[in-house]
């Protein structure tokens, strides 16, 4: 659809256009809503005309967040693990975002819309952690109101500039499309470069689940740091003997553990991303033997399941 057609659609029924645009974006589709909000704000003649459009944007955003909240509540950590696996950058792990969300609480939803990536994972995290639904909806509504209100207000205050920019883009649609595709290509190339750099970053010695089990049975077992997110620990339960750790507070989790004794980091991220990051961080802090568990929590489960099943049978 051309910009002139979008402008005409907004003039005819701005509430409907904004509602569906915001809804689709917040559900995860790659349809940017901020340009539509800016354009809608620039077409409003008086400030009070923004109110119904803002209401439509808030309802759409909260509805999408509520869907994600319900999905997280029903499927728990599997939703977050799926989002983590879909990430083009393995080093960007949901469990780290989840830890920060738990620390900030529902108030983080107020600023979630302004943080790329966090807006998508915050609602399912809230659902997976069984956070209060009324509190969630209130915080999500406030955050949506601030986000959409700023875009609509900016559009109204800068309506001449916005209209001029839209007209210019409409006259040079071919160039605009070329520049957009170029920007998208640069962004995609940057993400792939980050992935390549991460794979080189992964070149750190790992420990296998069998080796870890043998080490834990010795007189001087390693310290096992569990870096899974709070919702997964709540769903699957803690690992007996392991210390729960967060990336932002690794030193607190390690405590007074001697730097010459072994440490093993464990996560549930694709390609052991979180465990590798934690191991690198601790090695840089002077700990002499820190290894991520190869295969993460899934590999740990497979290695310990026979023992768990025999214990249950007994």
TASULRA-V153967 format. One record per residue. RES is the residue in one small letter. SS is DSSP state (@ for helix, = for strand, . for the rest). PHI is phi in whole degrees, -180 to 180 (none if undefined). Layout:
# TASULRA-V153967
res=RES ss=SS phi=PHI
res=RES ss=SS phi=PHI
This chain:
# TASULRA-V153967
res=x ss=. phi=none
res=x ss=. phi=-75
res=x ss=@ phi=-62
res=x ss=@ phi=-63
res=x ss=@ phi=-69
res=x ss=@ phi=-63
res=x ss=@ phi=-60
res=x ss=@ phi=-66
res=x ss=@ phi=-63
res=x ss=@ phi=-68
res=x ss=@ phi=-66
res=x ss=@ phi=-75
res=x ss=@ phi=-157
res=x ss=@ phi=-63
res=x ss=@ phi=-61
res=x ss=@ phi=-67
res=x ss=@ phi=-61
res=x ss=@ phi=-65
res=x ss=@ phi=-57
res=x ss=@ phi=-72
res=x ss=@ phi=-63
res=x ss=@ phi=-65
res=x ss=@ phi=-59
res=x ss=@ phi=-66
res=x ss=@ phi=-65
res=x ss=@ phi=-70
res=x ss=@ phi=-78
res=x ss=. phi=117
res=x ss=. phi=-77
res=x ss=. phi=-79
res=x ss=. phi=-123
res=x ss=. phi=-61
res=x ss=. phi=-101
res=x ss=@ phi=-60
res=x ss=@ phi=-59
res=x ss=@ phi=-66
res=x ss=@ phi=-66
res=x ss=@ phi=-61
res=x ss=@ phi=-66
res=x ss=@ phi=-62
res=x ss=@ phi=-65
res=x ss=@ phi=-71
res=x ss=. phi=-91
res=x ss=. phi=-80
res=x ss=. phi=-81
res=x ss=. phi=-128
res=x ss=@ phi=-55
res=x ss=@ phi=-66
res=x ss=@ phi=-69
res=x ss=@ phi=-74
res=x ss=@ phi=-56
res=x ss=@ phi=-65
res=x ss=@ phi=-68
res=x ss=@ phi=-63
res=x ss=@ phi=-62
res=x ss=@ phi=-63
res=x ss=@ phi=-65
res=x ss=@ phi=-65
res=x ss=@ phi=-61
res=x ss=@ phi=-64
res=x ss=@ phi=-65
res=x ss=@ phi=-66
res=x ss=@ phi=-61
res=x ss=@ phi=-64
res=x ss=@ phi=-63
res=x ss=@ phi=-66
res=x ss=@ phi=-62
res=x ss=@ phi=-65
res=x ss=@ phi=-60
res=x ss=@ phi=-63
res=x ss=@ phi=-64
res=x ss=@ phi=-65
res=x ss=@ phi=-68
res=x ss=@ phi=-81
res=x ss=@ phi=-101
res=x ss=. phi=62
res=x ss=@ phi=-66
res=x ss=@ phi=-61
res=x ss=@ phi=-65
res=x ss=@ phi=-67
res=x ss=@ phi=-64
res=x ss=@ phi=-64
res=x ss=@ phi=-63
res=x ss=@ phi=-65
res=x ss=@ phi=-70
res=x ss=@ phi=-76
res=x ss=. phi=-64
res=x ss=. phi=-75
res=x ss=. phi=-116
res=x ss=. phi=-58
res=x ss=. phi=-72
res=x ss=. phi=-94
res=x ss=. phi=-102
res=x ss=@ phi=-63
res=x ss=@ phi=-62
res=x ss=@ phi=-68
res=x ss=@ phi=-64
res=x ss=@ phi=-63
res=x ss=@ phi=-61
res=x ss=@ phi=-69
res=x ss=@ phi=-63
res=x ss=@ phi=-61
res=x ss=@ phi=-69
res=x ss=@ phi=-86
res=x ss=@ phi=76
res=x ss=@ phi=-65
res=x ss=@ phi=-62
res=x ss=@ phi=-66
res=x ss=@ phi=-67
res=x ss=@ phi=-67
res=x ss=@ phi=-105
res=x ss=@ phi=-58
res=x ss=. phi=-64
res=x ss=. phi=-94
res=x ss=. phi=-116
res=x ss=. phi=-54
res=x ss=. phi=89
res=x ss=@ phi=-67
res=x ss=@ phi=-60
res=x ss=@ phi=-78
res=x ss=@ phi=-89
res=x ss=@ phi=-62
res=x ss=@ phi=-61
res=x ss=@ phi=-66
res=x ss=@ phi=-63
res=x ss=@ phi=-59
res=x ss=@ phi=-68
res=x ss=@ phi=-63
res=x ss=. phi=-89
res=x ss=. phi=57
res=x ss=. phi=-73
res=x ss=. phi=-54
res=x ss=@ phi=-66
res=x ss=@ phi=-59
res=x ss=@ phi=-64
res=x ss=@ phi=-62
res=x ss=@ phi=-64
res=x ss=@ phi=-65
res=x ss=@ phi=-65
res=x ss=@ phi=-64
res=x ss=@ phi=-67
res=x ss=@ phi=-64
res=x ss=@ phi=-62
res=x ss=@ phi=-64
res=x ss=@ phi=-64
res=x ss=@ phi=-65
res=x ss=@ phi=-64
res=x ss=@ phi=-70
res=x ss=@ phi=-63
res=x ss=@ phi=-64
res=x ss=@ phi=-68
res=x ss=@ phi=-66
res=x ss=@ phi=-64
res=x ss=@ phi=-64
res=x ss=@ phi=-63
res=x ss=@ phi=-71
res=x ss=@ phi=-68
res=x ss=. phi=-111
res=x ss=@ phi=-60
res=x ss=@ phi=-65
res=x ss=@ phi=-66
res=x ss=@ phi=-65
res=x ss=@ phi=-63
res=x ss=@ phi=-64
res=x ss=@ phi=-64
res=x ss=@ phi=-64
res=x ss=@ phi=-63
res=x ss=@ phi=-64
res=x ss=@ phi=-64
res=x ss=@ phi=-67
res=x ss=@ phi=-72
res=x ss=. phi=-118
res=x ss=@ phi=-60
res=x ss=@ phi=-63
res=x ss=@ phi=-65
res=x ss=@ phi=-62
res=x ss=@ phi=-64
res=x ss=@ phi=-62
res=x ss=@ phi=-65
res=x ss=@ phi=-64
res=x ss=@ phi=-64
res=x ss=@ phi=-64
res=x ss=@ phi=-62
res=x ss=@ phi=-64
res=x ss=@ phi=-64
res=x ss=@ phi=-63
res=x ss=@ phi=-62
res=x ss=@ phi=-64
res=x ss=@ phi=-62
res=x ss=@ phi=-63
res=x ss=@ phi=-64
res=x ss=@ phi=-67
res=x ss=@ phi=-65
res=x ss=@ phi=-61
res=x ss=@ phi=-65
res=x ss=@ phi=-64
res=x ss=@ phi=-62
res=x ss=@ phi=-65
res=x ss=@ phi=-64
res=x ss=@ phi=-69
res=x ss=@ phi=-64
res=x ss=. phi=-73
res=x ss=. phi=-72
res=x ss=. phi=-132
res=x ss=. phi=-57
res=x ss== phi=-102
res=x ss== phi=-123
res=x ss=. phi=-81
res=x ss=@ phi=-59
res=x ss=@ phi=-65
res=x ss=@ phi=-64
res=x ss=@ phi=-66
res=x ss=@ phi=-61
res=x ss=@ phi=-65
res=x ss=@ phi=-66
res=x ss=@ phi=-67
res=x ss=. phi=-87
res=x ss=. phi=-85
res=x ss=. phi=-71
res=x ss=. phi=-126
res=x ss=. phi=-71
res=x ss=. phi=-73
res=x ss== phi=-82
res=x ss== phi=-101
res=x ss== phi=-102
res=x ss== phi=-94
res=x ss=. phi=-101
res=x ss=. phi=-65
res=x ss=. phi=-72
res=x ss=@ phi=-61
res=x ss=@ phi=-68
res=x ss=@ phi=-71
res=x ss=@ phi=-64
res=x ss=@ phi=-65
res=x ss=@ phi=-74
res=x ss=@ phi=-97
res=x ss=. phi=92
res=x ss=. phi=-75
res=x ss=. phi=-92
res=x ss=. phi=-61
res=x ss=. phi=91
res=x ss=. phi=-92
res=x ss== phi=-102
res=x ss== phi=-74
res=x ss=. phi=-135
res=x ss=. phi=-119
res=x ss=@ phi=-60
res=x ss=@ phi=-77
res=x ss=@ phi=-134
res=x ss=@ phi=-63
res=x ss=@ phi=-62
res=x ss=@ phi=-65
res=x ss=@ phi=-70
res=x ss=@ phi=-70
res=x ss=. phi=63
res=x ss=. phi=-98
res=x ss=. phi=-61
res=x ss=. phi=-61
res=x ss=. phi=-69
res=x ss=. phi=-89
res=x ss=. phi=-94
res=x ss=. phi=-72
res=x ss== phi=-132
res=x ss== phi=-123
res=x ss== phi=-106
res=x ss== phi=-135
res=x ss=. phi=-142
res=x ss=. phi=-123
res=x ss=. phi=-91
res=x ss=@ phi=-59
res=x ss=@ phi=61
res=x ss=@ phi=57
res=x ss=@ phi=-57
res=x ss=@ phi=-65
res=x ss=@ phi=-66
res=x ss=@ phi=-67
res=x ss=@ phi=-60
res=x ss=@ phi=-66
res=x ss=@ phi=-62
res=x ss=@ phi=-60
res=x ss=@ phi=-63
res=x ss=@ phi=-71
res=x ss=@ phi=-62
res=x ss=@ phi=-68
res=x ss=. phi=-88
res=x ss=. phi=106
res=x ss=. phi=-74
res=x ss=. phi=-85
res=x ss=. phi=-137
res=x ss== phi=-130
res=x ss== phi=-130
res=x ss== phi=-77
res=x ss== phi=-77
res=x ss=. phi=-70
res=x ss=. phi=93
res=x ss=@ phi=64
res=x ss=@ phi=-64
res=x ss=@ phi=-61
res=x ss=@ phi=-67
res=x ss=@ phi=-62
res=x ss=@ phi=-62
res=x ss=@ phi=-63
res=x ss=@ phi=-73
res=x ss=@ phi=-99
res=x ss=@ phi=-60
res=x ss=@ phi=-56
res=x ss=@ phi=-68
res=x ss=@ phi=-66
res=x ss=@ phi=-69
res=x ss=@ phi=-68
res=x ss=@ phi=-65
res=x ss=@ phi=-66
res=x ss=@ phi=-67
res=x ss=. phi=-70
